[in-house]
Amino acid sequence: MDTATMASSAQPLTTQSTAFTRDILGRWVCNTLEEARNSTDPTRMRPDGRPQIEARDFDLIIVGGGTFGSILAEHASFRDKARAHRILVLEA
């Protein structure tokens, strides 16, 4: 996919207003699915032009960010003493 196609299909990266939050922190806590997919590709370049060589797949994907999904993600994170696993929580 060329840069022009990626730019036209990408969602705008602005401060988002949701029921969850309206601030910059919420923008980075609530990434888009496209950003999550791109974070697994070590051949992609960061906005500053550096390669994201440490990119890797998610180890745990939780579908649903409601009460149970959020608690499950938190427990999985706390149990990972080495902080070596990537956890993705998908929410509609």
Secondary structure as GFF3:
##gff-version 3
##sequence-region A 1 92
A	DSSP	alpha_helix	3	9	.	.	.	ID=ss1
A	DSSP	alpha_helix	24	29	.	.	.	ID=ss2
A	DSSP	alpha_helix	33	38	.	.	.	ID=ss3
A	DSSP	beta_strand	60	63	.	.	.	ID=ss4
A	DSSP	alpha_helix	67	79	.	.	.	ID=ss5
A	DSSP	beta_strand	87	90	.	.	.	ID=ss6
###
